[in-house]
Amino acid sequence: MEIIVVNFNNKYDIILLCCIYLSITCGIVTIYSQEVVLENPPERWFKQLIYVGIGTLFLLWLHRINYQYFSNYALPLYGISMFFLLITLIPGIGTEVNGARSWIRIGDIGFQSSELAKISTIILLTTYLRLKEKEMHQLSVLLIPFIIVVIPMLLILLQPDFGSAFSLIPVLLAILIIAGADMYHIVGITIFLFLSVTVPLYIEYNNIILVPALLEYLDDSEQRSLLSAVRILKTYVWKFAETATMPAKIIGQDIDYLKSILANETLMLNLQNSVKKVRLQSGGVFLFFLEQVRLLLTLGIVFVITALVLWGLQLARGVSRIFLRRLYIPLFIIGISFISFASLQKISPFRSHQVARITSFINSDKFAHDLAYQIRASKAAIGSGEFLGRGLWEGEMTMGTNPLVPESHTDFIFSSWAERTGFLGSLFLIFILIAIPLRGLFISIEARDRFGSLLASGISYLFCFHIIINVGIGLGLLPVTGLPLSFVSYGGSHLVVSMGCVGILLSIYRRRFAH
């Protein structure tokens, strides 16, 4: 009698699958426990089960497809995902949720276009880097990966969804390092991305924290007639003083009052002078310099042109290559950084609530209670779980129709789980979540070719970024960016795409010994 033995381990990474479905189970249990006390629950846990079923089908289907085919269709996949990002921005097609137009809905079915953009960007990025494997030391070769990532980033920023947009940055840097890019170039790209984000953030951060200083100055200088205007306008007072435009959100009697301020030349002049003094005295010369958009654009263009000229001299081999390289790369990085953050500040500046969400983890006391509420509530919920937790069906801060912790089933689901299971349960969930990208990196090491290795690495770092950022946000250690916790948070788009990515990892794993 012939015995047929099927080696299951050669087709599936058992550890990876166990960690994924354990994480999914923790998420569904948490969501179900939130609805136990409700009379008419939305039954998100049941919907999540449906998403798991759809995701599992995608996982099994993609696991059977040879991952190398994705390299052949990398550009069309990227183009389709960029098209979806574009039409998401069109009113009537894109649906706005929580202030971001990031969803496309067809009837009752909707999906988040940025989730598809992430994986298609990684596929095109790894395909290009595999083709340019022997030319990674050249700066010109790195421009294409940079463009591949920047295009979806800008489209997602316009939604605006800052968390999804910036999740591509660490993935780009990690893949470039693994692909063998020059560290000098990677450091330059890192500095550029850092400055492009932090400078507009810093300016809007000062717009928030300088409002109390303006109120104090007006009170001390006996210009109390303007105090009410500042309290009404809040962070919009700076733009009101500069452009004399009325914010759209002002309604009722406040509109008439602000119009009377605009009509009074003396009051407007006093307000403008007070604004300039406060920003210069409290913000300093550095803030004043960063707000000069035209000056920054001019300096940026001059630096970029100078860098290109020096690069041309290097190509002509007229001067020492090392000497010129040390000059044109820093000049180019500084130049495009000036152009980037000045343009971003002018075209699409950060909003006050976004800045508060991002920076309130540093010092929540500097912000109004409503702006820093998420961080405070999340930390309180995690702390209330203590060592063993309050119980799976208990959780005063994360249960009910309007829980004290906002988005306790999506962005802050870790806080909900921690309240129920305490320190031990949180440690268990973190352990199985971190095991997922680690297994992905092991698959990357064992991959049969360069493309498979880079693709597995990119997917793994994307998972790793989502997990670290989301857990860090819940603990109050990192800025609030609105990223879901992979395989745990409620939501179909992220879960289905993530399970599809696992299917790609399993495809790479399955073919690791193939010839």
C-alpha positions as CSV (number, residue, x, y, z in Angstrom):
1,M,0.0,0.0,0.0
2,E,1.5,3.3,-1.1
3,I,1.5,6.1,1.5
4,I,1.4,9.7,0.2
5,V,3.0,12.3,2.4
6,V,2.2,16.0,1.8
7,N,4.9,18.3,3.3
8,F,2.6,21.1,4.5
9,N,5.5,23.0,6.0
10,N,7.1,23.5,2.5
11,K,3.9,25.3,1.3
12,Y,2.9,27.3,4.3
13,D,4.9,29.1,7.0
14,I,3.0,27.7,10.0
15,I,4.4,30.2,12.5
16,L,3.4,33.2,10.3
17,L,-0.1,31.9,9.8
18,C,-0.6,31.1,13.5
19,C,0.5,34.6,14.5
20,I,-1.8,36.2,11.9
21,Y,-4.9,34.3,12.9
22,L,-4.2,34.7,16.6
23,S,-3.9,38.5,16.0
24,I,-7.2,38.5,14.1
25,T,-8.9,36.5,16.9
26,C,-7.7,39.1,19.5
27,G,-9.2,41.9,17.3
28,I,-12.5,40.2,16.8
29,V,-12.8,39.3,20.5
30,T,-12.1,42.9,21.4
31,I,-14.6,44.3,18.9
32,Y,-17.3,41.8,20.1
33,S,-16.7,42.7,23.7
34,Q,-17.3,46.4,22.9
35,E,-20.8,45.6,21.6
36,V,-22.0,43.2,24.3
37,V,-23.5,46.1,26.3
38,L,-25.3,47.7,23.4
39,E,-29.0,47.3,22.7
40,N,-28.6,47.7,18.9
41,P,-25.0,46.8,18.2
42,P,-23.5,47.6,14.7
43,E,-22.1,44.0,14.7
44,R,-18.7,45.0,13.5
45,W,-17.3,41.7,14.8
46,F,-19.5,39.8,12.3
47,K,-18.5,42.1,9.5
48,Q,-14.8,41.6,10.5
49,L,-15.4,37.9,10.2
50,I,-16.6,38.4,6.6
51,Y,-13.5,40.5,5.9
52,V,-11.3,37.7,7.3
53,G,-13.0,35.2,5.0
54,I,-12.4,37.5,1.9
55,G,-8.8,38.1,3.1
56,T,-8.2,34.4,3.5
57,L,-9.4,33.8,-0.1
58,F,-7.0,36.4,-1.3
59,L,-4.2,34.9,0.8
60,L,-4.8,31.4,-0.7
61,W,-5.1,32.7,-4.2
62,L,-1.9,34.9,-4.1
63,H,0.0,32.1,-2.3
64,R,-0.5,29.9,-5.4
65,I,0.6,32.6,-7.9
66,N,4.3,32.8,-8.7
67,Y,5.3,36.0,-7.1
68,Q,7.6,36.8,-10.0
69,Y,4.6,37.6,-12.1
70,F,4.1,40.7,-10.0
71,S,7.3,42.0,-11.4
72,N,6.0,41.8,-14.9
73,Y,2.8,43.7,-14.1
74,A,4.4,46.2,-11.6
75,L,3.9,49.3,-13.7
76,P,0.2,48.6,-14.6
77,L,-0.6,47.8,-11.0
78,Y,1.0,51.0,-9.9
79,G,-0.8,53.0,-12.6
80,I,-4.2,51.5,-11.5
81,S,-3.6,52.3,-7.9
82,M,-2.6,55.9,-8.7
83,F,-5.8,56.2,-10.8
84,F,-7.8,55.2,-7.8
85,L,-6.0,57.7,-5.6
86,L,-6.8,60.4,-8.1
87,I,-10.5,59.7,-8.5
88,T,-10.8,59.4,-4.7
89,L,-10.1,63.2,-4.6
90,I,-13.2,63.9,-6.8
91,P,-16.3,64.9,-4.8
92,G,-19.1,62.5,-5.5
93,I,-16.7,59.6,-6.1
94,G,-14.5,59.8,-3.0
95,T,-16.2,59.6,0.3
96,E,-15.0,61.7,3.3
97,V,-14.5,59.8,6.6
98,N,-13.1,61.5,9.7
99,G,-12.1,64.6,7.7
100,A,-10.2,62.6,5.0
101,R,-11.5,61.9,1.5
102,S,-9.8,58.5,1.2
103,W,-12.7,56.1,0.4
104,I,-14.3,55.0,-2.8
105,R,-17.8,53.6,-2.4
106,I,-20.0,51.6,-4.9
107,G,-23.3,51.2,-3.1
108,D,-22.7,49.7,0.3
109,I,-19.2,48.5,-0.7
110,G,-16.2,50.7,-0.1
111,F,-12.5,50.5,0.0
112,Q,-9.6,52.7,1.0
113,S,-7.5,53.4,-2.1
114,S,-4.3,54.2,-0.2
115,E,-4.1,50.5,1.0
116,L,-3.8,49.3,-2.6
117,A,-1.3,52.1,-3.4
118,K,1.0,50.9,-0.6
119,I,1.6,47.4,-1.9
120,S,1.7,48.4,-5.6
121,T,4.3,51.0,-4.7
122,I,6.4,48.4,-3.0
123,I,6.1,46.0,-6.0
124,L,7.2,48.7,-8.5
125,L,10.0,49.9,-6.1
126,T,11.5,46.4,-5.7
127,T,11.1,45.6,-9.4
128,Y,13.1,48.7,-10.3
129,L,15.8,48.1,-7.6
130,R,16.3,44.6,-8.8
131,L,16.9,45.8,-12.4
132,K,19.4,48.5,-11.1
133,E,21.2,46.2,-8.6
134,K,24.7,46.9,-10.0
135,E,24.1,50.7,-10.3
136,M,22.9,51.5,-6.8
137,H,26.0,53.7,-6.0
138,Q,24.8,56.3,-8.5
139,L,22.7,59.2,-7.2
140,S,20.7,59.4,-10.5
141,V,19.5,55.8,-10.0
142,L,17.9,56.8,-6.7
143,L,15.8,59.5,-8.2
144,I,13.4,57.0,-9.7
145,P,12.6,55.2,-6.4
146,F,12.2,58.6,-4.8
147,I,9.6,59.6,-7.5
148,I,7.9,56.2,-7.3
149,V,7.2,56.9,-3.5
150,V,6.6,60.6,-3.7
151,I,3.7,60.4,-6.2
152,P,1.4,58.3,-4.0
153,M,2.5,60.2,-0.9
154,L,1.4,63.5,-2.4
155,L,-1.9,62.1,-3.6
156,I,-2.6,60.6,-0.2
157,L,-1.6,63.9,1.5
158,L,-4.2,65.7,-0.5
159,Q,-7.0,63.5,1.0
160,P,-5.5,64.3,3.6
161,D,-4.3,61.1,5.3
162,F,-0.9,61.8,6.8
163,G,-0.5,58.4,8.5
164,S,-0.9,56.4,5.3
165,A,1.3,58.8,3.3
166,F,4.3,58.8,5.7
167,S,4.1,55.0,6.1
168,L,5.9,54.7,2.8
169,I,9.0,56.6,4.0
170,P,10.5,54.0,6.3
171,V,9.7,51.3,3.7
172,L,11.6,53.3,1.1
173,L,14.6,53.8,3.3
174,A,14.7,50.2,4.5
175,I,14.5,48.8,1.0
176,L,17.2,51.2,-0.3
177,I,19.5,50.0,2.5
178,I,18.9,46.3,1.8
179,A,19.3,47.0,-2.0
180,G,22.8,48.4,-1.3
181,A,22.3,52.1,-1.9
182,D,25.1,54.5,-0.9
183,M,24.6,55.5,2.8
184,Y,25.6,59.0,1.9
185,H,22.6,59.2,-0.5
186,I,20.2,57.6,2.0
187,V,21.2,60.0,4.7
188,G,20.6,62.9,2.3
189,I,17.1,61.5,1.4
190,T,16.3,61.1,5.1
191,I,17.3,64.7,5.8
192,F,15.1,65.9,2.9
193,L,12.1,63.9,4.0
194,F,12.6,65.0,7.7
195,L,12.8,68.7,6.8
196,S,9.9,68.5,4.4
197,V,7.6,67.3,7.1
198,T,8.9,68.9,10.3
199,V,9.2,72.5,9.2
200,P,5.5,72.9,8.2
201,L,4.7,71.0,11.4
202,Y,6.9,73.3,13.5
203,I,5.2,76.4,12.0
204,E,1.7,75.2,12.7
205,Y,2.8,74.0,16.1
206,N,3.8,77.6,16.9
207,N,0.5,78.8,15.6
208,I,-1.1,76.8,18.4
209,I,1.1,77.4,21.3
210,L,1.5,81.2,20.6
211,V,-2.2,81.9,20.9
212,P,-2.0,82.2,24.8
213,A,1.1,84.4,24.4
214,L,-0.9,86.7,22.1
215,L,-3.7,86.9,24.6
216,E,-1.3,87.7,27.4
217,Y,0.4,90.4,25.3
218,L,-3.0,92.0,24.4
219,D,-4.0,92.0,28.0
220,D,-0.7,93.5,29.2
221,S,-0.7,96.2,26.5
222,E,-4.3,97.1,27.5
223,Q,-5.7,96.1,24.1
224,R,-8.5,94.1,25.7
225,S,-11.0,95.0,22.9
226,L,-9.1,92.4,20.7
227,L,-9.2,89.6,23.3
228,S,-12.6,88.3,22.2
229,A,-11.5,88.2,18.6
230,V,-8.5,86.1,19.4
231,R,-10.6,83.7,21.5
232,I,-13.0,83.3,18.6
233,L,-10.4,82.9,15.9
234,K,-8.0,80.7,18.0
235,T,-5.2,79.4,15.6
236,Y,-6.8,81.2,12.6
237,V,-5.9,84.6,14.1
238,W,-2.6,84.6,12.4
239,K,-4.1,84.2,8.9
240,F,-6.9,86.6,9.8
241,A,-4.3,89.3,10.7
242,E,-2.2,88.6,7.6
243,T,-4.9,88.2,4.9
244,A,-8.0,89.8,6.5
245,T,-10.1,86.8,5.5
246,M,-12.9,85.3,7.6
247,P,-12.7,81.6,8.5
248,A,-15.6,79.5,7.1
249,K,-16.4,77.8,10.4
250,I,-17.4,81.1,12.2
251,I,-21.2,81.4,12.5
252,G,-23.8,83.6,14.2
253,Q,-23.0,86.8,16.1
254,D,-19.2,86.0,15.9
255,I,-19.3,86.9,12.2
256,D,-20.8,90.3,12.8
257,Y,-18.2,91.0,15.6
258,L,-15.2,90.0,13.4
259,K,-16.6,92.0,10.5
260,S,-16.6,95.1,12.8
261,I,-12.9,94.4,13.5
262,L,-12.1,94.2,9.8
263,A,-14.0,97.4,9.2
264,N,-12.0,99.3,11.9
265,E,-8.6,100.2,10.5
266,T,-7.2,101.1,13.9
267,L,-8.1,97.7,15.5
268,M,-6.8,95.8,12.5
269,L,-3.5,97.7,12.6
270,N,-3.2,97.0,16.3
271,L,-3.9,93.3,15.8
272,Q,-1.4,93.0,13.0
273,N,1.3,94.8,15.0
274,S,0.6,92.6,18.1
275,V,0.8,89.5,16.0
276,K,4.2,90.5,14.5
277,K,5.6,91.3,18.0
278,V,4.4,88.1,19.6
279,R,5.7,85.9,16.8
280,L,9.1,87.6,16.7
281,Q,9.5,87.8,20.5
282,S,8.1,84.3,21.4
283,G,8.7,82.5,18.2
284,G,12.1,84.0,17.5
285,V,14.1,84.8,14.4
286,F,14.1,81.1,13.3
287,L,10.3,81.0,13.0
288,F,10.3,84.4,11.2
289,F,12.9,83.0,8.7
290,L,10.9,79.8,8.1
291,E,7.8,81.8,7.3
292,Q,9.4,83.7,4.4
293,V,8.1,81.5,1.6
294,R,9.5,83.6,-1.3
295,L,12.9,83.8,0.3
296,L,13.0,80.1,0.9
297,L,12.0,79.2,-2.7
298,T,14.6,81.6,-4.0
299,L,17.4,80.1,-1.9
300,G,16.2,76.6,-2.7
301,I,16.4,77.3,-6.5
302,V,19.9,78.9,-6.1
303,F,21.2,75.9,-4.1
304,V,19.8,73.3,-6.6
305,I,21.2,75.1,-9.6
306,T,24.6,75.4,-7.9
307,A,24.5,71.7,-7.0
308,L,23.7,70.8,-10.6
309,V,26.6,72.9,-11.9
310,L,29.0,71.1,-9.5
311,W,27.6,67.8,-10.6
312,G,28.3,68.8,-14.2
313,L,31.9,69.6,-13.3
314,Q,32.3,66.2,-11.7
315,L,31.0,64.5,-14.9
316,A,33.5,66.6,-16.8
317,R,36.2,65.2,-14.4
318,G,37.7,68.7,-14.1
319,V,37.9,68.6,-10.3
320,S,38.3,66.0,-7.5
321,R,35.3,63.8,-7.5
322,I,35.2,63.4,-3.7
323,F,35.6,67.1,-3.1
324,L,32.7,68.0,-5.4
325,R,30.5,65.1,-4.0
326,R,30.8,66.6,-0.5
327,L,29.6,69.9,-1.9
328,Y,26.8,69.2,-4.4
329,I,24.9,66.5,-2.4
330,P,24.4,68.7,0.7
331,L,23.6,71.8,-1.4
332,F,21.1,69.8,-3.5
333,I,19.4,68.3,-0.4
334,I,19.2,71.7,1.3
335,G,17.8,73.3,-1.9
336,I,15.1,70.8,-2.6
337,S,14.2,70.8,1.2
338,F,13.7,74.5,1.1
339,I,11.5,74.2,-2.0
340,S,9.6,71.3,-0.6
341,F,8.6,72.6,2.8
342,A,7.9,76.1,1.5
343,S,5.6,74.7,-1.2
344,L,3.9,72.4,1.3
345,Q,3.3,75.2,3.7
346,K,1.8,77.3,1.0
347,I,-0.3,74.7,-0.8
348,S,-1.3,72.2,1.8
349,P,-0.4,73.3,5.4
350,F,-1.0,71.2,8.4
351,R,-4.3,71.7,10.2
352,S,-4.4,72.5,13.9
353,H,-6.1,69.3,14.9
354,Q,-3.5,67.3,12.9
355,V,-0.6,69.1,14.5
356,A,-2.2,68.5,18.0
357,R,-2.6,64.8,17.2
358,I,1.0,64.5,16.0
359,T,2.8,66.6,18.7
360,S,0.6,66.2,21.8
361,F,2.4,63.1,22.9
362,I,5.4,65.3,23.7
363,N,3.6,67.5,26.1
364,S,-0.2,67.2,26.1
365,D,-0.5,70.0,28.7
366,K,0.4,72.6,26.1
367,F,-2.7,71.8,24.1
368,A,-6.4,72.4,24.8
369,H,-8.1,69.4,26.5
370,D,-10.1,68.6,23.4
371,L,-7.0,68.6,21.1
372,A,-4.9,66.2,23.2
373,Y,-7.9,64.2,24.4
374,Q,-7.0,61.0,22.5
375,I,-3.6,60.6,24.0
376,R,-4.9,61.2,27.6
377,A,-7.8,58.8,27.2
378,S,-5.7,56.0,25.7
379,K,-3.0,56.1,28.4
380,A,-5.7,56.1,31.1
381,A,-7.4,53.1,29.5
382,I,-4.2,51.1,29.3
383,G,-3.2,52.0,32.8
384,S,-6.6,50.9,34.1
385,G,-5.9,47.4,32.9
386,E,-3.1,47.0,35.4
387,F,-1.4,43.6,35.3
388,L,-4.1,41.1,34.5
389,G,-6.8,43.4,33.0
390,R,-10.4,44.1,33.9
391,G,-11.7,41.1,32.0
392,L,-12.6,40.4,28.4
393,W,-16.2,41.6,28.8
394,E,-15.3,44.6,30.9
395,G,-13.9,48.0,30.0
396,E,-15.5,51.2,31.1
397,M,-13.3,53.5,28.9
398,T,-13.6,51.5,25.6
399,M,-17.2,50.3,25.7
400,G,-20.6,51.8,24.9
401,T,-22.0,53.8,22.1
402,N,-19.6,56.7,22.7
403,P,-16.6,55.3,24.5
404,L,-14.2,57.6,26.4
405,V,-11.4,56.4,24.1
406,P,-12.3,57.5,20.6
407,E,-11.9,55.0,17.7
408,S,-11.5,52.2,20.2
409,H,-12.3,49.6,17.5
410,T,-9.9,50.9,14.9
411,D,-6.9,53.2,15.6
412,F,-7.0,52.7,19.4
413,I,-8.0,49.1,19.5
414,F,-4.7,48.3,21.4
415,S,-5.9,50.5,24.3
416,S,-9.1,48.5,24.3
417,W,-7.3,45.2,24.4
418,A,-4.9,46.4,27.1
419,E,-7.8,47.6,29.3
420,R,-9.4,44.1,29.1
421,T,-6.2,41.9,29.4
422,G,-3.7,44.1,31.2
423,F,0.0,44.0,31.0
424,L,0.2,40.2,30.3
425,G,-2.4,40.3,27.5
426,S,-0.7,43.4,25.9
427,L,2.7,41.6,26.0
428,F,1.2,38.5,24.4
429,L,-0.4,40.6,21.6
430,I,2.8,42.6,21.0
431,F,4.8,39.3,20.8
432,I,2.6,37.7,18.2
433,L,2.4,40.9,16.1
434,I,6.2,41.5,16.1
435,A,6.6,37.9,15.1
436,I,4.8,38.6,11.8
437,P,7.4,41.0,10.2
438,L,10.2,39.0,11.7
439,R,8.9,35.9,9.9
440,G,8.6,38.0,6.8
441,L,12.3,39.0,7.1
442,F,13.3,35.3,7.5
443,I,11.4,34.6,4.3
444,S,13.3,37.5,2.7
445,I,16.6,35.9,3.6
446,E,15.6,32.5,2.3
447,A,14.1,33.8,-1.0
448,R,15.4,32.3,-4.2
449,D,16.1,35.6,-6.0
450,R,16.7,39.3,-5.5
451,F,13.2,40.4,-6.3
452,G,11.6,38.0,-3.8
453,S,14.0,39.1,-1.1
454,L,13.3,42.8,-1.7
455,L,9.6,42.3,-2.0
456,A,9.4,40.3,1.3
457,S,11.5,42.9,3.0
458,G,9.2,45.7,1.8
459,I,6.1,44.0,3.0
460,S,7.7,43.1,6.3
461,Y,8.8,46.7,7.0
462,L,5.3,48.0,6.1
463,F,3.8,45.6,8.7
464,C,6.5,46.5,11.2
465,F,5.9,50.3,10.8
466,H,2.1,49.9,11.3
467,I,2.5,47.8,14.4
468,I,5.2,49.9,16.1
469,I,3.5,53.2,15.3
470,N,0.0,52.0,16.4
471,V,1.2,50.5,19.7
472,G,3.4,53.5,20.3
473,I,0.5,55.8,19.8
474,G,-1.7,53.9,22.2
475,L,1.1,54.1,24.9
476,G,1.5,57.8,24.3
477,L,5.1,57.4,23.0
478,L,4.5,58.4,19.4
479,P,2.4,60.9,17.5
480,V,-1.2,60.2,16.6
481,T,-1.2,59.4,12.9
482,G,-4.4,57.4,12.3
483,L,-2.7,54.1,11.3
484,P,-4.7,50.9,12.0
485,L,-3.1,48.0,13.9
486,S,-2.5,45.4,11.3
487,F,-4.7,42.2,11.6
488,V,-6.3,43.6,14.8
489,S,-8.1,46.9,13.9
490,Y,-11.6,46.8,12.5
491,G,-11.8,47.6,8.7
492,G,-12.0,45.6,5.5
493,S,-9.6,47.5,3.2
494,H,-6.5,47.2,5.4
495,L,-7.2,43.7,6.6
496,V,-7.9,42.2,3.1
497,V,-4.8,43.9,1.6
498,S,-2.7,42.8,4.5
499,M,-3.8,39.2,4.1
500,G,-3.1,39.5,0.4
501,C,0.4,40.7,1.3
502,V,0.8,37.6,3.5
503,G,-0.3,35.5,0.5
504,I,2.6,37.1,-1.5
505,L,5.0,36.3,1.4
506,L,3.8,32.6,1.4
507,S,4.3,32.5,-2.4
508,I,7.9,33.6,-1.9
509,Y,8.3,31.0,1.0
510,R,6.8,28.2,-1.1
511,R,9.2,28.7,-4.0
512,R,12.3,29.3,-1.9
513,F,13.9,26.1,-3.0
514,A,12.7,26.1,-6.6
515,H,15.1,26.2,-9.5
